[in-house]
Amino acid sequence: MFDIERWQEIFDTIRKNKLRTFLTGLSVASGIFILVILLGFGQGMQNGIAAEFKEDAATSIWVWPRRTTIEYKGLNPGRRIQLRNENFDAIAGQMGDGYEKGSVLYFPRDVKVVYKNDLLVYNIAGTTADLQTIENEYLSEGRYINETDVRTNAKVAVISNKIKREVFSKLDSPLGEYLNISGANFKVVGVFGEYGDDEGEEERIFIPITTAQLAFNGGDKINNLNYLLPEQGSLDETVANTDKFIAEMKDYLHEYHGVSPEDDRAIRVWNPIEEAKRYYGLTNNIKFFFWFVGICTIIAGVVGVSNIMLIVVKERTREIGIRKALGAKPWSIVGMILQESIFVTAISGFSGLILSMAILEVVGPNVEIDYVLNPSVNFTVAFSTVIVLVVAGAIAGFFPAWRAASIHTIDALRDE
């Protein structure tokens, strides 16, 4: 039942001790405020890192050959390893169920790209349709290299948004235009873009892998193997699945090319998921530290509430004695002190919550810091934290309240 007289007493006590109540509430509100802001920036770091890894699919694998560094089966070190079509086909046959997409890259040498008598300085790369998904590229116009292009050795090319701006700026669309690549005309059929600010990948012109190998004396040579693996239920499971695939693939390539199993430099593999795991592990540690700092600040505020309630009990000892002499029950005394403690804690906690959430809502989308994107916090988590704080405030107020209820009536009346 709502007891208006008790609320009047609480407000009277607050009015008589405005500065003390304000400072107590400020310590509690600042604890919630600091915790929510820190958690928001912790989430912002995770958002920023996730955005960084979206530039390439996080579960992609990139394989390229180098020179051997260890003698093996009578073969001297220093041999250059050359990947071939057979390697890609064999991996597809042996481990095809282990990946979602697979592609290759071949970079022909000494090619000239000309458009209307203008020499263009861009790289030519032969590839297949799946590279678009593995590279996480998007299409701005037209289409990408497809299976028909690869099967028919088509003379088609896909250029980047950067090349469109630099070479075809006077045209509404570059589709249908022709690029002369070392004497052969290639029709532009698509324009792609890369996510993120790095335009390094947009220096390439893609053509079908079979056309690149046939037209530029590539034979069956390839420079890179590229794969996209499926995501598993958790990051650890995804990493474990990726490591297993890489180990099986390297075993095959080492055996095929006569490379020592201990030679880690002959065939190199770049796996973004391992780097992502390290970054996410770092952010989790930072978030744990943020939680620790925030909770310590909240505890300091709760201790402050408890100390203030002890002071309140001391100041009102004589009043409590009178109440007990008039027949007030112990739990009535406890309830009076608890109600004031909970009220101060709840008002302060929700004030800190509202202010911090408002700042994150307004400032968060405008934050432009490396590896920090849109700092925010789950409202349910923040609200639950305030509820826990209120419960902690009730506990903090209970002990002074119980002390007040335990004072003998005669001793209370004698208190000066």
C-alpha positions as CSV (number, residue, x, y, z in Angstrom):
1,M,0.0,0.0,0.0
2,F,1.2,3.5,-0.9
3,D,2.1,5.3,2.4
4,I,2.2,9.0,1.6
5,E,3.4,10.0,5.1
6,R,6.5,7.8,4.7
7,W,7.2,9.4,1.3
8,Q,6.8,12.8,2.9
9,E,9.4,11.8,5.5
10,I,11.8,10.6,2.8
11,F,11.5,13.9,0.9
12,D,11.8,15.9,4.1
13,T,15.1,14.1,4.9
14,I,16.4,14.7,1.3
15,R,15.5,18.4,1.5
16,K,17.3,18.8,4.8
17,N,20.4,17.1,3.4
18,K,20.4,18.2,-0.2
19,L,24.2,18.3,-0.7
20,R,24.8,14.9,1.0
21,T,22.0,13.2,-1.0
22,F,23.2,14.8,-4.3
23,L,26.8,13.6,-3.8
24,T,25.6,10.1,-2.8
25,G,23.3,10.0,-5.9
26,L,26.1,11.3,-8.1
27,S,28.5,8.5,-7.1
28,V,25.8,5.9,-8.0
29,A,24.8,7.6,-11.2
30,S,28.4,8.0,-12.3
31,G,29.0,4.3,-11.7
32,I,26.2,3.3,-14.1
33,F,27.2,6.1,-16.5
34,I,30.8,5.0,-16.7
35,L,29.9,1.3,-17.0
36,V,27.4,1.9,-19.9
37,I,29.8,4.2,-21.8
38,L,32.7,1.7,-21.4
39,L,30.5,-1.2,-22.6
40,G,29.3,0.9,-25.5
41,F,32.8,1.6,-26.7
42,G,33.7,-2.1,-26.1
43,Q,30.8,-3.0,-28.5
44,G,32.0,-0.2,-30.8
45,M,35.4,-1.9,-31.1
46,Q,33.8,-5.2,-32.0
47,N,31.7,-3.4,-34.6
48,G,34.8,-1.7,-36.0
49,I,36.8,-5.0,-36.2
50,A,33.9,-6.8,-37.8
51,A,33.6,-4.0,-40.4
52,E,37.4,-4.3,-41.2
53,F,37.0,-8.1,-41.8
54,K,34.0,-7.6,-44.1
55,E,36.4,-6.2,-46.8
56,D,37.3,-9.9,-47.4
57,A,35.2,-12.8,-46.3
58,A,36.5,-13.7,-42.8
59,T,36.5,-17.4,-43.6
60,S,38.4,-17.1,-46.8
61,I,41.8,-18.8,-47.4
62,W,44.5,-17.6,-49.7
63,V,47.3,-19.9,-50.9
64,W,50.4,-18.9,-52.9
65,P,53.7,-20.6,-53.6
66,R,57.2,-19.5,-52.9
67,R,60.7,-21.2,-52.8
68,T,61.6,-24.2,-50.8
69,T,63.9,-23.7,-47.8
70,I,64.6,-27.3,-46.8
71,E,66.2,-30.2,-48.7
72,Y,63.8,-33.0,-49.2
73,K,64.0,-36.4,-51.0
74,G,67.2,-35.4,-52.7
75,L,65.7,-32.1,-54.0
76,N,67.8,-29.0,-53.2
77,P,66.3,-26.0,-51.3
78,G,65.6,-22.9,-53.3
79,R,63.2,-24.5,-55.8
80,R,60.3,-22.3,-56.9
81,I,57.0,-24.0,-56.5
82,Q,54.4,-23.6,-59.3
83,L,50.8,-24.2,-58.6
84,R,48.8,-25.8,-61.5
85,N,45.2,-26.5,-62.5
86,E,45.6,-30.1,-61.4
87,N,46.2,-28.9,-57.9
88,F,42.9,-27.0,-57.8
89,D,41.0,-29.9,-59.4
90,A,42.6,-32.4,-57.0
91,I,41.7,-30.3,-53.9
92,A,38.1,-30.0,-55.2
93,G,38.0,-33.8,-55.6
94,Q,39.5,-34.6,-52.2
95,M,38.1,-31.8,-50.1
96,G,35.3,-30.3,-52.1
97,D,32.8,-30.9,-49.2
98,G,35.0,-28.8,-46.9
99,Y,34.5,-25.4,-48.7
100,E,31.7,-23.4,-50.1
101,K,33.5,-21.5,-52.9
102,G,36.8,-22.1,-54.6
103,S,38.7,-20.0,-57.2
104,V,42.1,-19.4,-58.7
105,L,44.1,-16.4,-59.8
106,Y,46.6,-16.2,-62.7
107,F,48.6,-13.0,-63.4
108,P,50.0,-13.0,-66.9
109,R,53.3,-11.1,-67.3
110,D,54.3,-8.4,-69.8
111,V,50.8,-7.6,-71.0
112,K,49.8,-4.2,-72.3
113,V,46.3,-2.7,-71.8
114,V,45.3,-0.1,-74.3
115,Y,42.0,1.8,-74.6
116,K,41.7,4.1,-77.6
117,N,45.4,4.5,-78.0
118,D,45.9,5.3,-74.3
119,L,48.1,2.9,-72.4
120,L,46.6,1.8,-69.1
121,V,48.7,0.8,-66.1
122,Y,46.5,-1.9,-64.5
123,N,47.0,-5.5,-63.6
124,I,45.4,-8.4,-65.5
125,A,44.1,-11.3,-63.5
126,G,42.6,-14.5,-64.8
127,T,40.0,-16.0,-62.5
128,T,36.6,-17.8,-62.1
129,A,33.1,-16.8,-61.0
130,D,33.6,-17.7,-57.3
131,L,36.2,-15.1,-56.7
132,Q,33.5,-12.4,-56.4
133,T,32.1,-14.1,-53.3
134,I,35.6,-14.9,-51.8
135,E,36.8,-11.3,-52.3
136,N,33.4,-10.0,-51.1
137,E,33.1,-7.8,-54.1
138,Y,29.9,-6.1,-55.2
139,L,28.7,-5.4,-58.8
140,S,28.0,-1.8,-59.7
141,E,27.1,-2.6,-63.3
142,G,26.7,-5.6,-65.6
143,R,27.9,-9.0,-64.5
144,Y,30.9,-10.9,-63.2
145,I,33.0,-13.6,-64.9
146,N,30.8,-16.7,-65.2
147,E,31.2,-20.4,-65.9
148,T,30.3,-20.0,-69.5
149,D,33.1,-17.5,-70.0
150,V,35.6,-19.9,-68.5
151,R,34.3,-22.9,-70.5
152,T,34.3,-21.0,-73.8
153,N,37.5,-19.0,-73.3
154,A,35.5,-15.8,-73.7
155,K,37.3,-12.5,-74.3
156,V,35.4,-10.5,-71.7
157,A,36.7,-8.3,-68.9
158,V,35.3,-7.0,-65.6
159,I,36.8,-3.6,-64.4
160,S,36.6,-1.8,-61.1
161,N,34.8,1.4,-60.1
162,K,38.2,3.1,-59.9
163,I,39.1,2.2,-63.5
164,K,35.6,3.3,-64.6
165,R,36.2,6.7,-63.0
166,E,39.8,7.1,-64.3
167,V,39.3,5.7,-67.9
168,F,35.6,5.9,-68.7
169,S,34.6,9.1,-67.0
170,K,33.2,10.7,-70.2
171,L,30.9,7.7,-70.7
172,D,27.6,7.0,-69.0
173,S,28.6,3.3,-68.8
174,P,31.7,1.4,-69.8
175,L,29.7,-1.7,-70.6
176,G,30.2,-2.8,-74.2
177,E,33.5,-0.9,-74.6
178,Y,36.6,-2.9,-75.7
179,L,40.0,-3.0,-74.0
180,N,43.0,-4.1,-76.2
181,I,45.1,-6.5,-74.0
182,S,48.3,-7.4,-75.8
183,G,46.6,-7.3,-79.2
184,A,43.4,-9.0,-78.3
185,N,40.1,-7.1,-77.8
186,F,38.2,-7.8,-74.6
187,K,34.7,-6.6,-74.1
188,V,33.8,-4.9,-70.8
189,V,30.8,-6.8,-69.3
190,G,30.9,-5.7,-65.7
191,V,32.0,-3.2,-63.1
192,F,32.9,-4.3,-59.5
193,G,33.6,-2.5,-56.3
194,E,35.4,-3.3,-53.0
195,Y,34.0,-2.7,-49.6
196,G,36.1,-0.4,-47.4
197,D,38.5,2.5,-48.3
198,D,41.4,0.4,-49.7
199,E,41.4,0.7,-53.5
200,G,44.4,-1.5,-53.9
201,E,42.2,-4.4,-55.1
202,E,40.5,-2.1,-57.7
203,E,43.8,-1.9,-59.7
204,R,42.8,-5.2,-61.4
205,I,41.0,-6.1,-64.6
206,F,39.5,-9.6,-64.4
207,I,39.3,-12.0,-67.3
208,P,38.4,-15.7,-67.5
209,I,41.2,-17.9,-66.2
210,T,41.1,-20.2,-69.3
211,T,41.4,-17.1,-71.6
212,A,44.3,-15.7,-69.6
213,Q,46.2,-19.0,-69.7
214,L,45.6,-19.6,-73.4
215,A,46.1,-16.1,-74.7
216,F,49.2,-15.2,-72.7
217,N,51.1,-18.5,-72.7
218,G,50.1,-19.5,-69.2
219,G,49.7,-23.2,-69.9
220,D,48.1,-24.7,-66.8
221,K,49.9,-22.3,-64.3
222,I,48.1,-20.5,-61.6
223,N,49.4,-18.1,-59.0
224,N,46.9,-18.4,-56.2
225,L,44.3,-20.8,-54.8
226,N,41.4,-19.2,-53.0
227,Y,38.7,-20.8,-50.9
228,L,35.7,-19.7,-48.8
229,L,34.8,-22.0,-45.9
230,P,31.4,-22.3,-44.2
231,E,31.0,-20.6,-40.8
232,Q,30.4,-22.9,-37.9
233,G,28.3,-22.5,-34.8
234,S,31.0,-20.5,-33.0
235,L,34.3,-18.7,-33.7
236,D,36.3,-21.5,-32.1
237,E,34.6,-24.1,-34.2
238,T,35.1,-22.1,-37.4
239,V,38.8,-21.7,-36.6
240,A,39.1,-25.5,-35.9
241,N,37.4,-26.3,-39.2
242,T,39.6,-23.9,-41.0
243,D,42.8,-25.3,-39.5
244,K,41.7,-28.8,-40.4
245,F,41.1,-27.8,-44.0
246,I,44.4,-25.9,-44.3
247,A,46.3,-28.9,-42.8
248,E,44.8,-31.4,-45.3
249,M,45.4,-29.0,-48.2
250,K,49.0,-28.3,-47.3
251,D,49.7,-32.1,-46.8
252,Y,48.5,-32.6,-50.4
253,L,50.4,-29.7,-51.9
254,H,53.6,-30.6,-50.0
255,E,53.4,-34.2,-51.2
256,Y,52.6,-33.2,-54.8
257,H,55.4,-30.7,-55.1
258,G,58.0,-32.6,-53.1
259,V,58.1,-30.2,-50.2
260,S,59.2,-31.1,-46.7
261,P,56.4,-31.2,-44.2
262,E,58.5,-28.9,-42.0
263,D,59.0,-26.3,-44.7
264,D,56.4,-23.7,-43.9
265,R,57.8,-21.1,-46.3
266,A,57.4,-23.0,-49.6
267,I,53.6,-22.8,-49.6
268,R,52.1,-19.8,-47.8
269,V,48.6,-19.5,-46.5
270,W,46.8,-16.4,-45.3
271,N,43.7,-17.1,-43.1
272,P,41.8,-13.9,-42.0
273,I,39.8,-15.9,-39.4
274,E,43.0,-16.5,-37.3
275,E,43.6,-12.7,-37.3
276,A,40.0,-12.1,-36.5
277,K,40.1,-14.5,-33.6
278,R,43.1,-12.6,-32.1
279,Y,41.3,-9.2,-32.5
280,Y,38.1,-10.6,-31.0
281,G,40.0,-12.1,-28.1
282,L,41.6,-8.7,-27.5
283,T,38.2,-6.9,-27.5
284,N,36.8,-9.5,-25.1
285,N,39.6,-8.8,-22.7
286,I,39.1,-5.1,-23.1
287,K,35.3,-5.5,-22.4
288,F,36.1,-7.6,-19.4
289,F,38.4,-4.8,-18.1
290,F,35.6,-2.3,-18.8
291,W,33.2,-4.4,-16.8
292,F,35.7,-4.6,-14.0
293,V,36.2,-0.8,-13.9
294,G,32.5,-0.1,-14.1
295,I,31.5,-2.6,-11.4
296,C,34.2,-1.3,-9.1
297,T,32.8,2.2,-9.6
298,I,29.3,1.0,-8.9
299,I,30.4,-0.8,-5.8
300,A,32.0,2.4,-4.6
301,G,28.7,4.1,-5.1
302,V,26.8,1.4,-3.2
303,V,29.3,1.6,-0.3
304,G,28.6,5.4,-0.3
305,V,24.9,4.7,0.0
306,S,25.5,2.3,2.9
307,N,27.7,4.9,4.7
308,I,25.0,7.6,4.2
309,M,22.4,5.3,5.6
310,L,24.5,4.7,8.6
311,I,24.8,8.4,9.1
312,V,21.0,8.7,8.7
313,V,20.4,6.1,11.3
314,K,22.8,7.8,13.7
315,E,21.1,11.1,13.2
316,R,17.6,9.7,13.6
317,T,18.4,7.4,16.6
318,R,16.3,9.4,19.0
319,E,13.4,9.6,16.4
320,I,13.6,5.8,16.0
321,G,13.4,5.4,19.8
322,I,10.3,7.5,19.9
323,R,8.7,5.5,17.1
324,K,9.5,2.3,18.9
325,A,8.1,3.7,22.2
326,L,4.9,4.5,20.3
327,G,4.6,0.9,19.1
328,A,6.4,0.9,15.8
329,K,7.4,-2.6,14.8
330,P,11.1,-3.5,13.9
331,W,10.2,-4.3,10.3
332,S,8.5,-0.9,10.0
333,I,11.8,0.8,11.0
334,V,13.6,-1.4,8.5
335,G,11.2,-0.6,5.7
336,M,11.5,3.1,6.4
337,I,15.3,3.1,6.0
338,L,15.2,0.6,3.1
339,Q,12.7,2.7,1.2
340,E,14.9,5.8,1.3
341,S,18.0,3.7,0.3
342,I,16.2,2.1,-2.6
343,F,14.7,5.4,-3.7
344,V,18.1,7.2,-3.8
345,T,19.8,4.3,-5.6
346,A,17.0,3.8,-8.2
347,I,16.7,7.5,-9.1
348,S,20.5,7.9,-9.4
349,G,20.9,4.6,-11.3
350,F,18.2,5.4,-13.9
351,S,19.5,8.9,-14.3
352,G,23.0,7.6,-15.1
353,L,21.5,5.0,-17.4
354,I,19.3,7.5,-19.3
355,L,22.1,10.0,-19.7
356,S,24.6,7.5,-20.9
357,M,22.2,5.8,-23.4
358,A,21.3,9.3,-24.7
359,I,24.9,10.2,-25.3
360,L,25.6,6.9,-27.1
361,E,22.5,7.3,-29.2
362,V,23.5,10.8,-30.3
363,V,27.3,10.6,-30.4
364,G,27.7,6.9,-31.3
365,P,26.7,7.0,-35.0
366,N,29.1,10.0,-35.6
367,V,32.2,8.4,-34.0
368,E,35.0,8.0,-36.6
369,I,37.9,6.3,-34.9
370,D,40.0,3.4,-36.3
371,Y,38.5,0.1,-35.2
372,V,35.6,1.8,-33.4
373,L,32.3,1.9,-35.1
374,N,28.9,3.0,-33.7
375,P,29.5,2.5,-30.0
376,S,26.3,1.1,-28.5
377,V,25.0,-1.1,-25.7
378,N,22.2,-3.6,-25.4
379,F,19.4,-1.8,-23.4
380,T,18.4,-5.1,-21.7
381,V,21.9,-5.5,-20.4
382,A,22.1,-1.9,-19.2
383,F,18.6,-2.0,-17.6
384,S,19.4,-5.3,-15.9
385,T,22.6,-3.7,-14.5
386,V,20.5,-0.9,-13.0
387,I,18.1,-3.5,-11.4
388,V,21.1,-5.2,-9.9
389,L,22.3,-1.9,-8.6
390,V,18.9,-1.2,-7.0
391,V,19.0,-4.6,-5.3
392,A,22.6,-3.8,-4.2
393,G,21.3,-0.5,-2.8
394,A,18.6,-2.4,-0.9
395,I,21.2,-4.7,0.6
396,A,23.4,-1.7,1.4
397,G,20.5,-0.1,3.2
398,F,19.4,-3.2,5.0
399,F,22.3,-3.4,7.4
400,P,22.0,0.1,8.7
401,A,18.2,-0.4,8.8
402,W,18.6,-3.6,10.8
403,R,20.9,-1.8,13.1
404,A,18.3,0.9,13.6
405,A,15.6,-1.7,14.3
406,S,17.9,-3.5,16.8
407,I,18.5,-0.4,19.0
408,H,16.8,-0.7,22.4
409,T,14.1,1.9,23.0
410,I,15.7,3.2,26.2
411,D,19.1,3.6,24.6
412,A,17.6,5.3,21.6
413,L,15.8,7.8,23.7
414,R,18.9,8.6,25.7
415,D,20.9,9.3,22.5
416,E,22.0,12.9,22.2
